[in-house]
Amino acid sequence: MNAQMLAFLGGWEIFGILVVVLVLFGAKKLPDLAKGLGQGIKEFKKASSDMQSELHRSVNEEHYAAPPKPAPAPQPAAPAPAPQSGGSSTAPKP
C-alpha cells in the first residue's frame, strides 16, 4: 500500500522538481527543453499509433485473405537429343 502512495507526486514535490530544473538549466533554456520534450512525446505517440494501425491492418488482411495456393509440382526435364555423328553413315552415297 505504501508503494502505491510513493508513486504519486504531491504539489510540493512537483514544485521542488521545477525549482531544481530552473536552477540547473536556467530560465532561457526552459522553453527549448519544453519544446524538445513536446516534440519527443508527439513523435512517440505518432510511432505507437502507426504501429498499432499496422498491426490491425495485418491482422485484418490475414483474416480475410484467401489461403495461399500450393506451388505447382516441378516438371521433369526433357531428355536431351543424342548427338549425331557425321563420319559414319549407313546410307549409301550416290
C-alpha positions in Angstrom: 0.0 0.0 0.0 2.9 2.4 0.8 4.4 1.7 -2.6 1.3 3.0 -4.3 1.4 6.2 -2.3 5.0 6.8 -3.3 4.2 6.7 -7.0 2.1 9.8 -6.8 3.7 13.2 -6.5 2.1 16.0 -4.4 2.2 19.7 -5.1 5.4 20.3 -3.1 7.3 17.6 -4.8 6.4 19.0 -8.2 7.3 22.5 -7.1 10.7 21.2 -5.8 11.4 19.4 -9.1 10.6 22.6 -11.1 12.9 24.7 -8.9 15.8 22.2 -9.3 15.3 22.2 -13.1 15.2 26.0 -13.2 18.4 26.2 -11.2 20.2 23.6 -13.3 19.2 24.8 -16.8 18.3 28.5 -16.3 15.2 30.4 -17.5 16.4 30.8 -21.1 16.8 27.1 -21.7 13.4 26.1 -20.3 11.3 26.9 -23.4 13.8 24.9 -25.6 13.6 22.0 -23.2 9.8 22.0 -23.1 9.7 22.3 -26.9 12.0 19.3 -27.3 10.0 17.3 -24.7 6.8 18.1 -26.6 8.2 17.0 -29.9 9.5 13.8 -28.4 6.1 13.0 -26.9 4.5 13.8 -30.3 6.8 11.5 -32.2 6.3 8.7 -29.7 2.5 8.9 -30.0 2.7 9.0 -33.8 5.0 6.0 -33.9 2.8 4.0 -31.5 -0.3 4.8 -33.4 1.4 3.8 -36.7 2.5 0.6 -35.1 -1.0 -0.1 -33.8 -2.7 0.6 -37.1 -0.1 -1.6 -39.0 -0.9 -4.5 -36.6 -4.6 -4.1 -37.1 -4.2 -3.9 -40.8 -2.1 -7.1 -41.0 -4.4 -9.0 -38.7 -7.4 -8.0 -40.9 -5.5 -9.0 -44.1 -4.6 -12.4 -42.7 -8.1 -13.0 -41.5 -9.8 -12.2 -44.8 -7.2 -13.2 -47.3 -7.6 -16.4 -49.3 -5.4 -19.3 -48.4 -2.2 -19.4 -50.5 -2.2 -21.7 -53.5 0.2 -24.6 -53.4 3.2 -24.4 -55.7 3.0 -26.5 -58.9 4.9 -29.7 -58.9 8.2 -29.4 -60.7 8.2 -30.9 -64.2 10.8 -33.5 -65.1 13.4 -32.2 -67.6 13.0 -33.5 -71.2 16.0 -35.7 -72.2 18.5 -34.0 -74.5 18.7 -35.3 -78.1 21.6 -37.7 -78.8 24.3 -36.1 -80.8 24.6 -37.4 -84.4 28.0 -38.5 -85.6 28.8 -37.1 -89.0 31.6 -39.6 -90.1 29.8 -42.9 -90.3 26.6 -43.2 -92.2 24.8 -46.4 -93.1 23.0 -44.9 -96.1 24.9 -45.3 -99.4 26.2 -42.2 -101.0 25.2 -41.6 -104.7 
